[in-house]
Amino acid sequence: MIHLNDTGLCLRKAQAAFGVSSVNIANGLDVKPQQVARWRHNPNLKLHTVLLLCAHLNITLSEFLLYDR
């Protein structure tokens, strides 16, 4: 069985684990906080977006995807 990750959930849990606010991510990625809010509630983010988030959080893609479990 293939497990599809909920990337929005991964983002929310990673933020909680690292104590990183949406405003911090928005500032670091030069986007509006509203965009980060949309990402947090989107279960299917683009790979490019996920990789940017991983870079900002200083974690690997594999580590990021573990946060939906």
N, C-alpha and C positions, 0 to 999 in steps of 0.2 A: 504494500500500500504506500502510495506517495503522500507525504505530508507537505501541504502548502503552508508556508509561513504567513502569518498576518503581520506585515511589516509595520503597520501603524501601532499595533500592540507591542512589537519589538521596540519601537521608538519610545513609547510611553514607559515601558519597563526599564530601558537603558537610561532614560533621563532620570528616573527615580533612583536607580542604582548608583549613578554617578553624581546625583544632585545638580543636574544641568537644567536650567530653565529654558523654556521655549524662546524667550527673548535673547538669551545667550546664544542659542543655536542660530536664531535669525540674524543676529549681529555678525556671528562668525561666518555665515554663508551668504551674507549680503542679500537677505530676503526679508520680507515683512513678517512680523510675528503671526499674522493671520495665515500666511502660507504654512508655517510650521504647525499651526492648529489644524489645518486641512490634512497635512501629512499624518498627524497623530491619529486621525480618524479614518484614514484610508488603508484598507487591508492589502492593497496591491500597489505599492510604490514602484516607480521605475528604478531599474538597477542603478542608473547614474545617480539618482537622488540618494539611494541607500548607500552607495559608495562615498558620496560627499558626507553623509551623516557619520559613517564609520570613521572617516578621516578626522572629522571634527571631534568625535568622541575618543579618538585614538584607540580603536579596537578593530579587529578583523571582521570581515563579512561573516565568517563562521560564528564568531562570538556574538555578533549582533543578532543573527538568526536564532540563536539559542534562547533569546529573551521571550519568545512566545510560548515557551513550555512551562 
